[in-house]
Amino acid sequence: KLNLSGGAVVVQIMNDSPADRAGIQLMDVITEISGTKINSPEEVVSTVKKIR
């Protein structure tokens, strides 16, 4: 079990996705995307949607 005070743990990466091409790996912890602090998996999704 991880003791996190923010961020989102990567549990799946699609082959040839932007995350895969960026070198993100399983169990990485995402804490920020383009200057936006990340506190949950839902924030990863909403932040990425805003960037697209």
mmCIF entry with sequence, helices, sheets and N, C-alpha, C, O atoms, coordinates in Angstrom:
data_MODEL
# 
_entry.id   MODEL 
# 
_entity.id                         1 
_entity.type                       polymer 
_entity.pdbx_number_of_molecules   1 
# 
_entity_poly.entity_id                      1 
_entity_poly.type                           'polypeptide(L)' 
_entity_poly.nstd_linkage                   no 
_entity_poly.nstd_monomer                   no 
_entity_poly.pdbx_seq_one_letter_code       KLNLSGGAVVVQIMNDSPADRAGIQLMDVITEISGTKINSPEEVVSTVKKIR 
_entity_poly.pdbx_seq_one_letter_code_can   KLNLSGGAVVVQIMNDSPADRAGIQLMDVITEISGTKINSPEEVVSTVKKIR 
_entity_poly.pdbx_strand_id                 A 
# 
loop_
_entity_poly_seq.entity_id 
_entity_poly_seq.num 
_entity_poly_seq.mon_id 
_entity_poly_seq.hetero 
1 1  LYS n 
1 2  LEU n 
1 3  ASN n 
1 4  LEU n 
1 5  SER n 
1 6  GLY n 
1 7  GLY n 
1 8  ALA n 
1 9  VAL n 
1 10 VAL n 
1 11 VAL n 
1 12 GLN n 
1 13 ILE n 
1 14 MET n 
1 15 ASN n 
1 16 ASP n 
1 17 SER n 
1 18 PRO n 
1 19 ALA n 
1 20 ASP n 
1 21 ARG n 
1 22 ALA n 
1 23 GLY n 
1 24 ILE n 
1 25 GLN n 
1 26 LEU n 
1 27 MET n 
1 28 ASP n 
1 29 VAL n 
1 30 ILE n 
1 31 THR n 
1 32 GLU n 
1 33 ILE n 
1 34 SER n 
1 35 GLY n 
1 36 THR n 
1 37 LYS n 
1 38 ILE n 
1 39 ASN n 
1 40 SER n 
1 41 PRO n 
1 42 GLU n 
1 43 GLU n 
1 44 VAL n 
1 45 VAL n 
1 46 SER n 
1 47 THR n 
1 48 VAL n 
1 49 LYS n 
1 50 LYS n 
1 51 ILE n 
1 52 ARG n 
# 
_struct_asym.id          A 
_struct_asym.entity_id   1 
# 
loop_
_struct_conf.conf_type_id 
_struct_conf.id 
_struct_conf.pdbx_PDB_helix_id 
_struct_conf.beg_label_comp_id 
_struct_conf.beg_label_asym_id 
_struct_conf.beg_label_seq_id 
_struct_conf.pdbx_beg_PDB_ins_code 
_struct_conf.end_label_comp_id 
_struct_conf.end_label_asym_id 
_struct_conf.end_label_seq_id 
_struct_conf.pdbx_end_PDB_ins_code 
_struct_conf.beg_auth_comp_id 
_struct_conf.beg_auth_asym_id 
_struct_conf.beg_auth_seq_id 
_struct_conf.end_auth_comp_id 
_struct_conf.end_auth_asym_id 
_struct_conf.end_auth_seq_id 
_struct_conf.pdbx_PDB_helix_class 
_struct_conf.details 
_struct_conf.pdbx_PDB_helix_length 
HELX_P HELX_P1 AA1 PRO A 18 ? ARG A 21 ? PRO A 18 ARG A 21 1 ? 4  
HELX_P HELX_P2 AA2 PRO A 41 ? ILE A 51 ? PRO A 41 ILE A 51 1 ? 11 
# 
_struct_conf_type.id          HELX_P 
_struct_conf_type.criteria    ? 
_struct_conf_type.reference   ? 
# 
loop_
_struct_sheet.id 
_struct_sheet.type 
_struct_sheet.number_strands 
_struct_sheet.details 
AA1 ? 2 ? 
AA2 ? 2 ? 
# 
loop_
_struct_sheet_order.sheet_id 
_struct_sheet_order.range_id_1 
_struct_sheet_order.range_id_2 
_struct_sheet_order.offset 
_struct_sheet_order.sense 
AA1 1 2 ? anti-parallel 
AA2 1 2 ? anti-parallel 
# 
loop_
_struct_sheet_range.sheet_id 
_struct_sheet_range.id 
_struct_sheet_range.beg_label_comp_id 
_struct_sheet_range.beg_label_asym_id 
_struct_sheet_range.beg_label_seq_id 
_struct_sheet_range.pdbx_beg_PDB_ins_code 
_struct_sheet_range.end_label_comp_id 
_struct_sheet_range.end_label_asym_id 
_struct_sheet_range.end_label_seq_id 
_struct_sheet_range.pdbx_end_PDB_ins_code 
_struct_sheet_range.beg_auth_comp_id 
_struct_sheet_range.beg_auth_asym_id 
_struct_sheet_range.beg_auth_seq_id 
_struct_sheet_range.end_auth_comp_id 
_struct_sheet_range.end_auth_asym_id 
_struct_sheet_range.end_auth_seq_id 
AA1 1 ALA A 8  ? VAL A 9  ? ALA A 8  VAL A 9  
AA1 2 VAL A 29 ? ILE A 30 ? VAL A 29 ILE A 30 
AA2 1 GLU A 32 ? ILE A 33 ? GLU A 32 ILE A 33 
AA2 2 THR A 36 ? LYS A 37 ? THR A 36 LYS A 37 
# 
loop_
_atom_site.group_PDB 
_atom_site.id 
_atom_site.type_symbol 
_atom_site.label_atom_id 
_atom_site.label_alt_id 
_atom_site.label_comp_id 
_atom_site.label_asym_id 
_atom_site.label_entity_id 
_atom_site.label_seq_id 
_atom_site.pdbx_PDB_ins_code 
_atom_site.Cartn_x 
_atom_site.Cartn_y 
_atom_site.Cartn_z 
_atom_site.occupancy 
_atom_site.B_iso_or_equiv 
_atom_site.pdbx_formal_charge 
_atom_site.auth_seq_id 
_atom_site.auth_comp_id 
_atom_site.auth_asym_id 
_atom_site.auth_atom_id 
_atom_site.pdbx_PDB_model_num 
ATOM 1   N N  . LYS A 1 1  ? 0.851   -1.186 0.000   1.00 0.00 ? 1  LYS A N  1 
ATOM 2   C CA . LYS A 1 1  ? 0.000   0.000  0.000   1.00 0.00 ? 1  LYS A CA 1 
ATOM 3   C C  . LYS A 1 1  ? 0.890   1.240  0.000   1.00 0.00 ? 1  LYS A C  1 
ATOM 4   O O  . LYS A 1 1  ? 1.877   1.320  0.731   1.00 0.00 ? 1  LYS A O  1 
ATOM 5   N N  . LEU A 1 2  ? 0.515   2.196  -0.834  1.00 0.00 ? 2  LEU A N  1 
ATOM 6   C CA . LEU A 1 2  ? 1.244   3.459  -0.905  1.00 0.00 ? 2  LEU A CA 1 
ATOM 7   C C  . LEU A 1 2  ? 0.612   4.475  0.030   1.00 0.00 ? 2  LEU A C  1 
ATOM 8   O O  . LEU A 1 2  ? -0.610  4.522  0.172   1.00 0.00 ? 2  LEU A O  1 
ATOM 9   N N  . ASN A 1 3  ? 1.426   5.271  0.654   1.00 0.00 ? 3  ASN A N  1 
ATOM 10  C CA . ASN A 1 3  ? 0.936   6.340  1.517   1.00 0.00 ? 3  ASN A CA 1 
ATOM 11  C C  . ASN A 1 3  ? 1.117   7.662  0.773   1.00 0.00 ? 3  ASN A C  1 
ATOM 12  O O  . ASN A 1 3  ? 2.170   8.294  0.858   1.00 0.00 ? 3  ASN A O  1 
ATOM 13  N N  . LEU A 1 4  ? 0.090   8.068  0.049   1.00 0.00 ? 4  LEU A N  1 
ATOM 14  C CA . LEU A 1 4  ? 0.171   9.271  -0.775  1.00 0.00 ? 4  LEU A CA 1 
ATOM 15  C C  . LEU A 1 4  ? -0.632  10.400 -0.157  1.00 0.00 ? 4  LEU A C  1 
ATOM 16  O O  . LEU A 1 4  ? -1.696  10.178 0.419   1.00 0.00 ? 4  LEU A O  1 
ATOM 17  N N  . SER A 1 5  ? -0.118  11.595 -0.282  1.00 0.00 ? 5  SER A N  1 
ATOM 18  C CA . SER A 1 5  ? -0.880  12.766 0.160   1.00 0.00 ? 5  SER A CA 1 
ATOM 19  C C  . SER A 1 5  ? -1.303  13.593 -1.043  1.00 0.00 ? 5  SER A C  1 
ATOM 20  O O  . SER A 1 5  ? -1.521  14.798 -0.925  1.00 0.00 ? 5  SER A O  1 
ATOM 21  N N  . GLY A 1 6  ? -1.416  12.965 -2.174  1.00 0.00 ? 6  GLY A N  1 
ATOM 22  C CA . GLY A 1 6  ? -1.809  13.618 -3.411  1.00 0.00 ? 6  GLY A CA 1 
ATOM 23  C C  . GLY A 1 6  ? -1.267  12.824 -4.571  1.00 0.00 ? 6  GLY A C  1 
ATOM 24  O O  . GLY A 1 6  ? -0.463  11.911 -4.386  1.00 0.00 ? 6  GLY A O  1 
ATOM 25  N N  . GLY A 1 7  ? -1.697  13.163 -5.754  1.00 0.00 ? 7  GLY A N  1 
ATOM 26  C CA . GLY A 1 7  ? -1.232  12.460 -6.931  1.00 0.00 ? 7  GLY A CA 1 
ATOM 27  C C  . GLY A 1 7  ? -2.146  11.308 -7.298  1.00 0.00 ? 7  GLY A C  1 
ATOM 28  O O  . GLY A 1 7  ? -3.135  11.026 -6.622  1.00 0.00 ? 7  GLY A O  1 
ATOM 29  N N  . ALA A 1 8  ? -1.782  10.649 -8.392  1.00 0.00 ? 8  ALA A N  1 
ATOM 30  C CA . ALA A 1 8  ? -2.536  9.508  -8.890  1.00 0.00 ? 8  ALA A CA 1 
ATOM 31  C C  . ALA A 1 8  ? -1.539  8.462  -9.364  1.00 0.00 ? 8  ALA A C  1 
ATOM 32  O O  . ALA A 1 8  ? -0.592  8.782  -10.083 1.00 0.00 ? 8  ALA A O  1 
ATOM 33  N N  . VAL A 1 9  ? -1.748  7.214  -8.963  1.00 0.00 ? 9  VAL A N  1 
ATOM 34  C CA . VAL A 1 9  ? -0.856  6.115  -9.325  1.00 0.00 ? 9  VAL A CA 1 
ATOM 35  C C  . VAL A 1 9  ? -1.274  5.567  -10.685 1.00 0.00 ? 9  VAL A C  1 
ATOM 36  O O  . VAL A 1 9  ? -2.457  5.330  -10.929 1.00 0.00 ? 9  VAL A O  1 
ATOM 37  N N  . VAL A 1 10 ? -0.304  5.367  -11.563 1.00 0.00 ? 10 VAL A N  1 
ATOM 38  C CA . VAL A 1 10 ? -0.558  4.807  -12.893 1.00 0.00 ? 10 VAL A CA 1 
ATOM 39  C C  . VAL A 1 10 ? -0.705  3.293  -12.750 1.00 0.00 ? 10 VAL A C  1 
ATOM 40  O O  . VAL A 1 10 ? 0.220   2.616  -12.301 1.00 0.00 ? 10 VAL A O  1 
ATOM 41  N N  . VAL A 1 11 ? -1.866  2.767  -13.131 1.00 0.00 ? 11 VAL A N  1 
ATOM 42  C CA . VAL A 1 11 ? -2.114  1.328  -13.032 1.00 0.00 ? 11 VAL A CA 1 
ATOM 43  C C  . VAL A 1 11 ? -2.318  0.673  -14.394 1.00 0.00 ? 11 VAL A C  1 
ATOM 44  O O  . VAL A 1 11 ? -2.378  -0.552 -14.490 1.00 0.00 ? 11 VAL A O  1 
ATOM 45  N N  . GLN A 1 12 ? -2.425  1.487  -15.452 1.00 0.00 ? 12 GLN A N  1 
ATOM 46  C CA . GLN A 1 12 ? -2.585  0.941  -16.797 1.00 0.00 ? 12 GLN A CA 1 
ATOM 47  C C  . GLN A 1 12 ? -2.054  1.950  -17.797 1.00 0.00 ? 12 GLN A C  1 
ATOM 48  O O  . GLN A 1 12 ? -2.253  3.156  -17.652 1.00 0.00 ? 12 GLN A O  1 
ATOM 49  N N  . ILE A 1 13 ? -1.373  1.434  -18.821 1.00 0.00 ? 13 ILE A N  1 
ATOM 50  C CA . ILE A 1 13 ? -0.874  2.281  -19.905 1.00 0.00 ? 13 ILE A CA 1 
ATOM 51  C C  . ILE A 1 13 ? -1.196  1.588  -21.221 1.00 0.00 ? 13 ILE A C  1 
ATOM 52  O O  . ILE A 1 13 ? -0.833  0.429  -21.423 1.00 0.00 ? 13 ILE A O  1 
ATOM 53  N N  . MET A 1 14 ? -1.864  2.283  -22.099 1.00 0.00 ? 14 MET A N  1 
ATOM 54  C CA . MET A 1 14 ? -2.186  1.729  -23.412 1.00 0.00 ? 14 MET A CA 1 
ATOM 55  C C  . MET A 1 14 ? -0.950  1.811  -24.300 1.00 0.00 ? 14 MET A C  1 
ATOM 56  O O  . MET A 1 14 ? -0.245  2.821  -24.299 1.00 0.00 ? 14 MET A O  1 
ATOM 57  N N  . ASN A 1 15 ? -0.686  0.743  -25.064 1.00 0.00 ? 15 ASN A N  1 
ATOM 58  C CA . ASN A 1 15 ? 0.442   0.748  -25.991 1.00 0.00 ? 15 ASN A CA 1 
ATOM 59  C C  . ASN A 1 15 ? 0.321   1.897  -26.978 1.00 0.00 ? 15 ASN A C  1 
ATOM 60  O O  . ASN A 1 15 ? -0.761  2.164  -27.500 1.00 0.00 ? 15 ASN A O  1 
ATOM 61  N N  . ASP A 1 16 ? 1.427   2.570  -27.230 1.00 0.00 ? 16 ASP A N  1 
ATOM 62  C CA . ASP A 1 16 ? 1.538   3.664  -28.192 1.00 0.00 ? 16 ASP A CA 1 
ATOM 63  C C  . ASP A 1 16 ? 0.656   4.869  -27.844 1.00 0.00 ? 16 ASP A C  1 
ATOM 64  O O  . ASP A 1 16 ? 0.360   5.688  -28.714 1.00 0.00 ? 16 ASP A O  1 
ATOM 65  N N  . SER A 1 17 ? 0.240   4.981  -26.590 1.00 0.00 ? 17 SER A N  1 
ATOM 66  C CA . SER A 1 17 ? -0.520  6.154  -26.148 1.00 0.00 ? 17 SER A CA 1 
ATOM 67  C C  . SER A 1 17 ? 0.453   7.287  -25.852 1.00 0.00 ? 17 SER A C  1 
ATOM 68  O O  . SER A 1 17 ? 1.656   7.047  -25.753 1.00 0.00 ? 17 SER A O  1 
ATOM 69  N N  . PRO A 1 18 ? -0.034  8.510  -25.709 1.00 0.00 ? 18 PRO A N  1 
ATOM 70  C CA . PRO A 1 18 ? 0.867   9.606  -25.328 1.00 0.00 ? 18 PRO A CA 1 
ATOM 71  C C  . PRO A 1 18 ? 1.628   9.308  -24.032 1.00 0.00 ? 18 PRO A C  1 
ATOM 72  O O  . PRO A 1 18 ? 2.805   9.650  -23.915 1.00 0.00 ? 18 PRO A O  1 
ATOM 73  N N  . ALA A 1 19 ? 0.970   8.679  -23.068 1.00 0.00 ? 19 ALA A N  1 
ATOM 74  C CA . ALA A 1 19 ? 1.652   8.329  -21.813 1.00 0.00 ? 19 ALA A CA 1 
ATOM 75  C C  . ALA A 1 19 ? 2.774   7.328  -22.066 1.00 0.00 ? 19 ALA A C  1 
ATOM 76  O O  . ALA A 1 19 ? 3.864   7.460  -21.510 1.00 0.00 ? 19 ALA A O  1 
ATOM 77  N N  . ASP A 1 20 ? 2.510   6.338  -22.895 1.00 0.00 ? 20 ASP A N  1 
ATOM 78  C CA . ASP A 1 20 ? 3.521   5.337  -23.245 1.00 0.00 ? 20 ASP A CA 1 
ATOM 79  C C  . ASP A 1 20 ? 4.699   5.995  -23.948 1.00 0.00 ? 20 ASP A C  1 
ATOM 80  O O  . ASP A 1 20 ? 5.856   5.726  -23.625 1.00 0.00 ? 20 ASP A O  1 
ATOM 81  N N  . ARG A 1 21 ? 4.400   6.851  -24.904 1.00 0.00 ? 21 ARG A N  1 
ATOM 82  C CA . ARG A 1 21 ? 5.472   7.532  -25.653 1.00 0.00 ? 21 ARG A CA 1 
ATOM 83  C C  . ARG A 1 21 ? 6.260   8.494  -24.769 1.00 0.00 ? 21 ARG A C  1 
ATOM 84  O O  . ARG A 1 21 ? 7.430   8.765  -25.040 1.00 0.00 ? 21 ARG A O  1 
ATOM 85  N N  . ALA A 1 22 ? 5.628   9.012  -23.713 1.00 0.00 ? 22 ALA A N  1 
ATOM 86  C CA . ALA A 1 22 ? 6.313   9.927  -22.794 1.00 0.00 ? 22 ALA A CA 1 
ATOM 87  C C  . ALA A 1 22 ? 7.174   9.181  -21.778 1.00 0.00 ? 22 ALA A C  1 
ATOM 88  O O  . ALA A 1 22 ? 7.924   9.799  -21.022 1.00 0.00 ? 22 ALA A O  1 
ATOM 89  N N  . GLY A 1 23 ? 7.067   7.853  -21.762 1.00 0.00 ? 23 GLY A N  1 
ATOM 90  C CA . GLY A 1 23 ? 7.887   7.071  -20.851 1.00 0.00 ? 23 GLY A CA 1 
ATOM 91  C C  . GLY A 1 23 ? 7.280   6.845  -19.482 1.00 0.00 ? 23 GLY A C  1 
ATOM 92  O O  . GLY A 1 23 ? 7.965   6.390  -18.566 1.00 0.00 ? 23 GLY A O  1 
ATOM 93  N N  . ILE A 1 24 ? 5.997   7.158  -19.331 1.00 0.00 ? 24 ILE A N  1 
ATOM 94  C CA . ILE A 1 24 ? 5.328   6.899  -18.055 1.00 0.00 ? 24 ILE A CA 1 
ATOM 95  C C  . ILE A 1 24 ? 5.237   5.389  -17.870 1.00 0.00 ? 24 ILE A C  1 
ATOM 96  O O  . ILE A 1 24 ? 4.957   4.651  -18.815 1.00 0.00 ? 24 ILE A O  1 
ATOM 97  N N  . GLN A 1 25 ? 5.477   4.939  -16.634 1.00 0.00 ? 25 GLN A N  1 
ATOM 98  C CA . GLN A 1 25 ? 5.497   3.511  -16.339 1.00 0.00 ? 25 GLN A CA 1 
ATOM 99  C C  . GLN A 1 25 ? 4.480   3.169  -15.263 1.00 0.00 ? 25 GLN A C  1 
ATOM 100 O O  . GLN A 1 25 ? 4.030   4.033  -14.511 1.00 0.00 ? 25 GLN A O  1 
ATOM 101 N N  . LEU A 1 26 ? 4.122   1.873  -15.204 1.00 0.00 ? 26 LEU A N  1 
ATOM 102 C CA . LEU A 1 26 ? 3.208   1.409  -14.164 1.00 0.00 ? 26 LEU A CA 1 
ATOM 103 C C  . LEU A 1 26 ? 3.760   1.762  -12.795 1.00 0.00 ? 26 LEU A C  1 
ATOM 104 O O  . LEU A 1 26 ? 4.964   1.663  -12.554 1.00 0.00 ? 26 LEU A O  1 
ATOM 105 N N  . MET A 1 27 ? 2.887   2.166  -11.915 1.00 0.00 ? 27 MET A N  1 
ATOM 106 C CA . MET A 1 27 ? 3.184   2.546  -10.534 1.00 0.00 ? 27 MET A CA 1 
ATOM 107 C C  . MET A 1 27 ? 3.858   3.913  -10.404 1.00 0.00 ? 27 MET A C  1 
ATOM 108 O O  . MET A 1 27 ? 4.209   4.316  -9.295  1.00 0.00 ? 27 MET A O  1 
ATOM 109 N N  . ASP A 1 28 ? 4.047   4.637  -11.521 1.00 0.00 ? 28 ASP A N  1 
ATOM 110 C CA . ASP A 1 28 ? 4.477   6.034  -11.417 1.00 0.00 ? 28 ASP A CA 1 
ATOM 111 C C  . ASP A 1 28 ? 3.371   6.799  -10.694 1.00 0.00 ? 28 ASP A C  1 
ATOM 112 O O  . ASP A 1 28 ? 2.201   6.420  -10.761 1.00 0.00 ? 28 ASP A O  1 
ATOM 113 N N  . VAL A 1 29 ? 3.738   7.865  -10.012 1.00 0.00 ? 29 VAL A N  1 
ATOM 114 C CA . VAL A 1 29 ? 2.758   8.713  -9.336  1.00 0.00 ? 29 VAL A CA 1 
ATOM 115 C C  . VAL A 1 29 ? 2.755   10.063 -10.038 1.00 0.00 ? 29 VAL A C  1 
ATOM 116 O O  . VAL A 1 29 ? 3.769   10.760 -10.064 1.00 0.00 ? 29 VAL A O  1 
ATOM 117 N N  . ILE A 1 30 ? 1.614   10.428 -10.606 1.00 0.00 ? 30 ILE A N  1 
ATOM 118 C CA . ILE A 1 30 ? 1.466   11.709 -11.296 1.00 0.00 ? 30 ILE A CA 1 
ATOM 119 C C  . ILE A 1 30 ? 1.022   12.734 -10.258 1.00 0.00 ? 30 ILE A C  1 
ATOM 120 O O  . ILE A 1 30 ? -0.033  12.589 -9.640  1.00 0.00 ? 30 ILE A O  1 
ATOM 121 N N  . THR A 1 31 ? 1.835   13.769 -10.076 1.00 0.00 ? 31 THR A N  1 
ATOM 122 C CA . THR A 1 31 ? 1.523   14.806 -9.087  1.00 0.00 ? 31 THR A CA 1 
ATOM 123 C C  . THR A 1 31 ? 1.218   16.149 -9.733  1.00 0.00 ? 31 THR A C  1 
ATOM 124 O O  . THR A 1 31 ? 0.673   17.046 -9.089  1.00 0.00 ? 31 THR A O  1 
ATOM 125 N N  . GLU A 1 32 ? 1.574   16.286 -11.018 1.00 0.00 ? 32 GLU A N  1 
ATOM 126 C CA . GLU A 1 32 ? 1.359   17.555 -11.710 1.00 0.00 ? 32 GLU A CA 1 
ATOM 127 C C  . GLU A 1 32 ? 1.345   17.311 -13.212 1.00 0.00 ? 32 GLU A C  1 
ATOM 128 O O  . GLU A 1 32 ? 2.109   16.495 -13.728 1.00 0.00 ? 32 GLU A O  1 
ATOM 129 N N  . ILE A 1 33 ? 0.470   18.028 -13.906 1.00 0.00 ? 33 ILE A N  1 
ATOM 130 C CA . ILE A 1 33 ? 0.412   17.989 -15.369 1.00 0.00 ? 33 ILE A CA 1 
ATOM 131 C C  . ILE A 1 33 ? 0.351   19.420 -15.854 1.00 0.00 ? 33 ILE A C  1 
ATOM 132 O O  . ILE A 1 33 ? -0.592  20.146 -15.539 1.00 0.00 ? 33 ILE A O  1 
ATOM 133 N N  . SER A 1 34 ? 1.342   19.829 -16.613 1.00 0.00 ? 34 SER A N  1 
ATOM 134 C CA . SER A 1 34 ? 1.398   21.184 -17.184 1.00 0.00 ? 34 SER A CA 1 
ATOM 135 C C  . SER A 1 34 ? 1.106   22.265 -16.145 1.00 0.00 ? 34 SER A C  1 
ATOM 136 O O  . SER A 1 34 ? 0.359   23.205 -16.416 1.00 0.00 ? 34 SER A O  1 
ATOM 137 N N  . GLY A 1 35 ? 1.692   22.130 -14.963 1.00 0.00 ? 35 GLY A N  1 
ATOM 138 C CA . GLY A 1 35 ? 1.532   23.142 -13.925 1.00 0.00 ? 35 GLY A CA 1 
ATOM 139 C C  . GLY A 1 35 ? 0.307   22.984 -13.045 1.00 0.00 ? 35 GLY A C  1 
ATOM 140 O O  . GLY A 1 35 ? 0.137   23.736 -12.085 1.00 0.00 ? 35 GLY A O  1 
ATOM 141 N N  . THR A 1 36 ? -0.560  22.011 -13.358 1.00 0.00 ? 36 THR A N  1 
ATOM 142 C CA . THR A 1 36 ? -1.756  21.770 -12.552 1.00 0.00 ? 36 THR A CA 1 
ATOM 143 C C  . THR A 1 36 ? -1.485  20.633 -11.575 1.00 0.00 ? 36 THR A C  1 
ATOM 144 O O  . THR A 1 36 ? -1.129  19.529 -11.988 1.00 0.00 ? 36 THR A O  1 
ATOM 145 N N  . LYS A 1 37 ? -1.654  20.898 -10.279 1.00 0.00 ? 37 LYS A N  1 
ATOM 146 C CA . LYS A 1 37 ? -1.446  19.855 -9.269  1.00 0.00 ? 37 LYS A CA 1 
ATOM 147 C C  . LYS A 1 37 ? -2.525  18.792 -9.400  1.00 0.00 ? 37 LYS A C  1 
ATOM 148 O O  . LYS A 1 37 ? -3.693  19.103 -9.635  1.00 0.00 ? 37 LYS A O  1 
ATOM 149 N N  . ILE A 1 38 ? -2.125  17.536 -9.247  1.00 0.00 ? 38 ILE A N  1 
ATOM 150 C CA . ILE A 1 38 ? -3.025  16.397 -9.369  1.00 0.00 ? 38 ILE A CA 1 
ATOM 151 C C  . ILE A 1 38 ? -3.190  15.747 -8.002  1.00 0.00 ? 38 ILE A C  1 
ATOM 152 O O  . ILE A 1 38 ? -2.206  15.443 -7.326  1.00 0.00 ? 38 ILE A O  1 
ATOM 153 N N  . ASN A 1 39 ? -4.449  15.535 -7.597  1.00 0.00 ? 39 ASN A N  1 
ATOM 154 C CA . ASN A 1 39 ? -4.740  14.916 -6.305  1.00 0.00 ? 39 ASN A CA 1 
ATOM 155 C C  . ASN A 1 39 ? -5.560  13.638 -6.421  1.00 0.00 ? 39 ASN A C  1 
ATOM 156 O O  . ASN A 1 39 ? -5.811  12.971 -5.417  1.00 0.00 ? 39 ASN A O  1 
ATOM 157 N N  . SER A 1 40 ? -5.983  13.289 -7.643  1.00 0.00 ? 40 SER A N  1 
ATOM 158 C CA . SER A 1 40 ? -6.810  12.095 -7.806  1.00 0.00 ? 40 SER A CA 1 
ATOM 159 C C  . SER A 1 40 ? -6.760  11.642 -9.266  1.00 0.00 ? 40 SER A C  1 
ATOM 160 O O  . SER A 1 40 ? -6.375  12.412 -10.146 1.00 0.00 ? 40 SER A O  1 
ATOM 161 N N  . PRO A 1 41 ? -7.148  10.399 -9.515  1.00 0.00 ? 41 PRO A N  1 
ATOM 162 C CA . PRO A 1 41 ? -7.220  9.928  -10.901 1.00 0.00 ? 41 PRO A CA 1 
ATOM 163 C C  . PRO A 1 41 ? -8.194  10.761 -11.747 1.00 0.00 ? 41 PRO A C  1 
ATOM 164 O O  . PRO A 1 41 ? -7.962  10.983 -12.936 1.00 0.00 ? 41 PRO A O  1 
ATOM 165 N N  . GLU A 1 42 ? -9.277  11.214 -11.126 1.00 0.00 ? 42 GLU A N  1 
ATOM 166 C CA . GLU A 1 42 ? -10.255 12.023 -11.858 1.00 0.00 ? 42 GLU A CA 1 
ATOM 167 C C  . GLU A 1 42 ? -9.639  13.335 -12.335 1.00 0.00 ? 42 GLU A C  1 
ATOM 168 O O  . GLU A 1 42 ? -9.971  13.827 -13.413 1.00 0.00 ? 42 GLU A O  1 
ATOM 169 N N  . GLU A 1 43 ? -8.744  13.897 -11.530 1.00 0.00 ? 43 GLU A N  1 
ATOM 170 C CA . GLU A 1 43 ? -8.079  15.138 -11.926 1.00 0.00 ? 43 GLU A CA 1 
ATOM 171 C C  . GLU A 1 43 ? -7.127  14.917 -13.094 1.00 0.00 ? 43 GLU A C  1 
ATOM 172 O O  . GLU A 1 43 ? -6.916  15.826 -13.897 1.00 0.00 ? 43 GLU A O  1 
ATOM 173 N N  . VAL A 1 44 ? -6.548  13.723 -13.200 1.00 0.00 ? 44 VAL A N  1 
ATOM 174 C CA . VAL A 1 44 ? -5.713  13.405 -14.367 1.00 0.00 ? 44 VAL A CA 1 
ATOM 175 C C  . VAL A 1 44 ? -6.576  13.487 -15.618 1.00 0.00 ? 44 VAL A C  1 
ATOM 176 O O  . VAL A 1 44 ? -6.209  14.139 -16.596 1.00 0.00 ? 44 VAL A O  1 
ATOM 177 N N  . VAL A 1 45 ? -7.718  12.826 -15.577 1.00 0.00 ? 45 VAL A N  1 
ATOM 178 C CA . VAL A 1 45 ? -8.612  12.789 -16.740 1.00 0.00 ? 45 VAL A CA 1 
ATOM 179 C C  . VAL A 1 45 ? -9.087  14.189 -17.109 1.00 0.00 ? 45 VAL A C  1 
ATOM 180 O O  . VAL A 1 45 ? -9.019  14.569 -18.278 1.00 0.00 ? 45 VAL A O  1 
ATOM 181 N N  . SER A 1 46 ? -9.561  14.958 -16.147 1.00 0.00 ? 46 SER A N  1 
ATOM 182 C CA . SER A 1 46 ? -10.094 16.289 -16.459 1.00 0.00 ? 46 SER A CA 1 
ATOM 183 C C  . SER A 1 46 ? -8.997  17.227 -16.949 1.00 0.00 ? 46 SER A C  1 
ATOM 184 O O  . SER A 1 46 ? -9.244  18.050 -17.832 1.00 0.00 ? 46 SER A O  1 
ATOM 185 N N  . THR A 1 47 ? -7.796  17.121 -16.396 1.00 0.00 ? 47 THR A N  1 
ATOM 186 C CA . THR A 1 47 ? -6.693  17.989 -16.820 1.00 0.00 ? 47 THR A CA 1 
ATOM 187 C C  . THR A 1 47 ? -6.253  17.652 -18.232 1.00 0.00 ? 47 THR A C  1 
ATOM 188 O O  . THR A 1 47 ? -6.007  18.549 -19.038 1.00 0.00 ? 47 THR A O  1 
ATOM 189 N N  . VAL A 1 48 ? -6.152  16.372 -18.536 1.00 0.00 ? 48 VAL A N  1 
ATOM 190 C CA . VAL A 1 48 ? -5.751  15.964 -19.889 1.00 0.00 ? 48 VAL A CA 1 
ATOM 191 C C  . VAL A 1 48 ? -6.802  16.399 -20.905 1.00 0.00 ? 48 VAL A C  1 
ATOM 192 O O  . VAL A 1 48 ? -6.450  16.839 -22.000 1.00 0.00 ? 48 VAL A O  1 
ATOM 193 N N  . LYS A 1 49 ? -8.081  16.286 -20.565 1.00 0.00 ? 49 LYS A N  1 
ATOM 194 C CA . LYS A 1 49 ? -9.143  16.728 -21.479 1.00 0.00 ? 49 LYS A CA 1 
ATOM 195 C C  . LYS A 1 49 ? -9.044  18.220 -21.768 1.00 0.00 ? 49 LYS A C  1 
ATOM 196 O O  . LYS A 1 49 ? -9.299  18.646 -22.894 1.00 0.00 ? 49 LYS A O  1 
ATOM 197 N N  . LYS A 1 50 ? -8.678  19.021 -20.768 1.00 0.00 ? 50 LYS A N  1 
ATOM 198 C CA . LYS A 1 50 ? -8.541  20.468 -20.969 1.00 0.00 ? 50 LYS A CA 1 
ATOM 199 C C  . LYS A 1 50 ? -7.373  20.798 -21.883 1.00 0.00 ? 50 LYS A C  1 
ATOM 200 O O  . LYS A 1 50 ? -7.425  21.773 -22.633 1.00 0.00 ? 50 LYS A O  1 
ATOM 201 N N  . ILE A 1 51 ? -6.328  19.995 -21.825 1.00 0.00 ? 51 ILE A N  1 
ATOM 202 C CA . ILE A 1 51 ? -5.127  20.248 -22.625 1.00 0.00 ? 51 ILE A CA 1 
ATOM 203 C C  . ILE A 1 51 ? -5.361  19.918 -24.091 1.00 0.00 ? 51 ILE A C  1 
ATOM 204 O O  . ILE A 1 51 ? -4.819  20.590 -24.968 1.00 0.00 ? 51 ILE A O  1 
ATOM 205 N N  . ARG A 1 52 ? -6.154  18.901 -24.368 1.00 0.00 ? 52 ARG A N  1 
ATOM 206 C CA . ARG A 1 52 ? -6.363  18.448 -25.756 1.00 0.00 ? 52 ARG A CA 1 
ATOM 207 C C  . ARG A 1 52 ? -7.023  19.487 -26.593 1.00 0.00 ? 52 ARG A C  1 
ATOM 208 O O  . ARG A 1 52 ? -7.267  19.261 -27.778 1.00 0.00 ? 52 ARG A O  1 
# 
